[in-house]
Every structure is written in C-alpha cells, then in structure tokens.
C-alpha cells in the first residue's frame, strides 16, 4: 500500500480572498484518478474539523509531486 496526497484548495469564509492549499496524506492502493473519486469522505471529515473554511477545488498527487490529475 502506498501513500497518496490529497491537496485541498481552501478559502476562509470570513475572508473569501484568502485561500491556500492544505495537504492530506493517506494510504491508497489506487491511481490518481481513483483518489479523486475516493477523496470525498476524507474531505467531508476534514471540513467538519475546519468549519471556518470551504473547499474550492481538490486534486491528488503522489507525496512530494504536485502533479495534478485529470
């Protein structure tokens, strides 16, 4: 089982122009495309812990490589 990185672009609810990327790593056996489909439960859990921001986009990459998947 390898590591996959879910990269979330989040923006502050109080200041919508303040956005940044957050990197979450998790174990995965799938491809980058499979990560995109399986990311939603991870995002839901993360956003539940961070109610002051909202996710505007996300992508998957292998750790250390910010290669956007299609």
mmCIF file of the C-alpha atoms, coordinates in Angstrom:
data_MODEL
# 
_entry.id   MODEL 
# 
loop_
_atom_site.group_PDB 
_atom_site.id 
_atom_site.type_symbol 
_atom_site.label_atom_id 
_atom_site.label_alt_id 
_atom_site.label_comp_id 
_atom_site.label_asym_id 
_atom_site.label_entity_id 
_atom_site.label_seq_id 
_atom_site.pdbx_PDB_ins_code 
_atom_site.Cartn_x 
_atom_site.Cartn_y 
_atom_site.Cartn_z 
_atom_site.occupancy 
_atom_site.B_iso_or_equiv 
_atom_site.pdbx_formal_charge 
_atom_site.auth_seq_id 
_atom_site.auth_comp_id 
_atom_site.auth_asym_id 
_atom_site.auth_atom_id 
_atom_site.pdbx_PDB_model_num 
ATOM 1  C CA . UNK A 1 1  ? 0.000   0.000  0.000   1.00 0.00 ? 1  UNK A CA 1 
ATOM 2  C CA . UNK A 1 2  ? 1.405   3.403  -0.969  1.00 0.00 ? 2  UNK A CA 1 
ATOM 3  C CA . UNK A 1 3  ? 0.811   6.937  0.139   1.00 0.00 ? 3  UNK A CA 1 
ATOM 4  C CA . UNK A 1 4  ? -1.369  9.374  -1.738  1.00 0.00 ? 4  UNK A CA 1 
ATOM 5  C CA . UNK A 1 5  ? -1.663  13.097 -1.148  1.00 0.00 ? 5  UNK A CA 1 
ATOM 6  C CA . UNK A 1 6  ? -4.955  14.944 -1.322  1.00 0.00 ? 6  UNK A CA 1 
ATOM 7  C CA . UNK A 1 7  ? -4.351  18.639 -1.966  1.00 0.00 ? 7  UNK A CA 1 
ATOM 8  C CA . UNK A 1 8  ? -7.249  20.871 -0.990  1.00 0.00 ? 8  UNK A CA 1 
ATOM 9  C CA . UNK A 1 9  ? -7.508  24.495 -2.016  1.00 0.00 ? 9  UNK A CA 1 
ATOM 10 C CA . UNK A 1 10 ? -9.485  26.148 0.766   1.00 0.00 ? 10 UNK A CA 1 
ATOM 11 C CA . UNK A 1 11 ? -10.717 29.689 1.301   1.00 0.00 ? 11 UNK A CA 1 
ATOM 12 C CA . UNK A 1 12 ? -11.667 31.436 4.513   1.00 0.00 ? 12 UNK A CA 1 
ATOM 13 C CA . UNK A 1 13 ? -15.399 32.003 4.989   1.00 0.00 ? 13 UNK A CA 1 
ATOM 14 C CA . UNK A 1 14 ? -14.689 35.302 6.761   1.00 0.00 ? 14 UNK A CA 1 
ATOM 15 C CA . UNK A 1 15 ? -12.222 36.483 4.084   1.00 0.00 ? 15 UNK A CA 1 
ATOM 16 C CA . UNK A 1 16 ? -13.063 34.733 0.776   1.00 0.00 ? 16 UNK A CA 1 
ATOM 17 C CA . UNK A 1 17 ? -9.974  36.145 -0.931  1.00 0.00 ? 17 UNK A CA 1 
ATOM 18 C CA . UNK A 1 18 ? -7.667  34.335 1.486   1.00 0.00 ? 18 UNK A CA 1 
ATOM 19 C CA . UNK A 1 19 ? -7.074  30.894 0.015   1.00 0.00 ? 19 UNK A CA 1 
ATOM 20 C CA . UNK A 1 20 ? -4.300  28.342 0.393   1.00 0.00 ? 20 UNK A CA 1 
ATOM 21 C CA . UNK A 1 21 ? -3.534  24.681 -0.177  1.00 0.00 ? 21 UNK A CA 1 
ATOM 22 C CA . UNK A 1 22 ? -3.741  22.021 2.515   1.00 0.00 ? 22 UNK A CA 1 
ATOM 23 C CA . UNK A 1 23 ? -2.026  18.661 2.039   1.00 0.00 ? 23 UNK A CA 1 
ATOM 24 C CA . UNK A 1 24 ? -3.500  15.469 3.497   1.00 0.00 ? 24 UNK A CA 1 
ATOM 25 C CA . UNK A 1 25 ? -1.720  12.136 3.160   1.00 0.00 ? 25 UNK A CA 1 
ATOM 26 C CA . UNK A 1 26 ? -3.387  8.734  3.354   1.00 0.00 ? 26 UNK A CA 1 
ATOM 27 C CA . UNK A 1 27 ? -2.713  5.145  2.391   1.00 0.00 ? 27 UNK A CA 1 
ATOM 28 C CA . UNK A 1 28 ? -4.053  4.148  -1.005  1.00 0.00 ? 28 UNK A CA 1 
ATOM 29 C CA . UNK A 1 29 ? -3.694  1.300  -3.456  1.00 0.00 ? 29 UNK A CA 1 
ATOM 30 C CA . UNK A 1 30 ? -5.314  3.138  -6.331  1.00 0.00 ? 30 UNK A CA 1 
ATOM 31 C CA . UNK A 1 31 ? -4.303  5.534  -9.049  1.00 0.00 ? 31 UNK A CA 1 
ATOM 32 C CA . UNK A 1 32 ? -4.550  9.307  -9.008  1.00 0.00 ? 32 UNK A CA 1 
ATOM 33 C CA . UNK A 1 33 ? -7.894  9.047  -10.764 1.00 0.00 ? 33 UNK A CA 1 
ATOM 34 C CA . UNK A 1 34 ? -9.179  6.601  -8.125  1.00 0.00 ? 34 UNK A CA 1 
ATOM 35 C CA . UNK A 1 35 ? -8.004  9.043  -5.451  1.00 0.00 ? 35 UNK A CA 1 
ATOM 36 C CA . UNK A 1 36 ? -10.172 11.770 -6.985  1.00 0.00 ? 36 UNK A CA 1 
ATOM 37 C CA . UNK A 1 37 ? -13.244 9.547  -6.735  1.00 0.00 ? 37 UNK A CA 1 
ATOM 38 C CA . UNK A 1 38 ? -12.441 8.319  -3.222  1.00 0.00 ? 38 UNK A CA 1 
ATOM 39 C CA . UNK A 1 39 ? -11.459 11.697 -1.771  1.00 0.00 ? 39 UNK A CA 1 
ATOM 40 C CA . UNK A 1 40 ? -14.903 12.885 -0.711  1.00 0.00 ? 40 UNK A CA 1 
ATOM 41 C CA . UNK A 1 41 ? -15.102 11.087 2.663   1.00 0.00 ? 41 UNK A CA 1 
ATOM 42 C CA . UNK A 1 42 ? -11.673 12.482 3.593   1.00 0.00 ? 42 UNK A CA 1 
ATOM 43 C CA . UNK A 1 43 ? -12.756 15.964 2.555   1.00 0.00 ? 43 UNK A CA 1 
ATOM 44 C CA . UNK A 1 44 ? -16.023 15.693 4.495   1.00 0.00 ? 44 UNK A CA 1 
ATOM 45 C CA . UNK A 1 45 ? -14.176 14.671 7.644   1.00 0.00 ? 45 UNK A CA 1 
ATOM 46 C CA . UNK A 1 46 ? -11.590 17.418 7.206   1.00 0.00 ? 46 UNK A CA 1 
ATOM 47 C CA . UNK A 1 47 ? -14.149 20.167 6.567   1.00 0.00 ? 47 UNK A CA 1 
ATOM 48 C CA . UNK A 1 48 ? -16.095 19.011 9.635   1.00 0.00 ? 48 UNK A CA 1 
ATOM 49 C CA . UNK A 1 49 ? -12.971 19.726 11.680  1.00 0.00 ? 49 UNK A CA 1 
ATOM 50 C CA . UNK A 1 50 ? -12.362 23.083 9.919   1.00 0.00 ? 50 UNK A CA 1 
ATOM 51 C CA . UNK A 1 51 ? -15.762 24.847 9.658   1.00 0.00 ? 51 UNK A CA 1 
ATOM 52 C CA . UNK A 1 52 ? -14.181 28.264 9.094   1.00 0.00 ? 52 UNK A CA 1 
ATOM 53 C CA . UNK A 1 53 ? -13.094 27.431 5.528   1.00 0.00 ? 53 UNK A CA 1 
ATOM 54 C CA . UNK A 1 54 ? -14.606 25.913 2.405   1.00 0.00 ? 54 UNK A CA 1 
ATOM 55 C CA . UNK A 1 55 ? -13.006 23.762 -0.261  1.00 0.00 ? 55 UNK A CA 1 
ATOM 56 C CA . UNK A 1 56 ? -12.988 25.316 -3.719  1.00 0.00 ? 56 UNK A CA 1 
ATOM 57 C CA . UNK A 1 57 ? -11.033 22.581 -5.520  1.00 0.00 ? 57 UNK A CA 1 
ATOM 58 C CA . UNK A 1 58 ? -9.002  19.461 -4.871  1.00 0.00 ? 58 UNK A CA 1 
ATOM 59 C CA . UNK A 1 59 ? -6.533  17.218 -6.606  1.00 0.00 ? 59 UNK A CA 1 
ATOM 60 C CA . UNK A 1 60 ? -4.499  14.128 -5.872  1.00 0.00 ? 60 UNK A CA 1 
ATOM 61 C CA . UNK A 1 61 ? -0.753  13.649 -6.199  1.00 0.00 ? 61 UNK A CA 1 
ATOM 62 C CA . UNK A 1 62 ? 1.956   11.317 -5.068  1.00 0.00 ? 62 UNK A CA 1 
ATOM 63 C CA . UNK A 1 63 ? 3.707   12.761 -1.977  1.00 0.00 ? 63 UNK A CA 1 
ATOM 64 C CA . UNK A 1 64 ? 6.377   15.250 -2.992  1.00 0.00 ? 64 UNK A CA 1 
ATOM 65 C CA . UNK A 1 65 ? 4.996   15.618 -6.520  1.00 0.00 ? 65 UNK A CA 1 
ATOM 66 C CA . UNK A 1 66 ? 2.279   18.188 -7.095  1.00 0.00 ? 66 UNK A CA 1 
ATOM 67 C CA . UNK A 1 67 ? 1.179   16.664 -10.334 1.00 0.00 ? 67 UNK A CA 1 
ATOM 68 C CA . UNK A 1 68 ? -2.447  17.467 -10.936 1.00 0.00 ? 68 UNK A CA 1 
ATOM 69 C CA . UNK A 1 69 ? -4.565  14.521 -12.013 1.00 0.00 ? 69 UNK A CA 1 
ATOM 70 C CA . UNK A 1 70 ? -7.208  14.652 -14.691 1.00 0.00 ? 70 UNK A CA 1 
# 
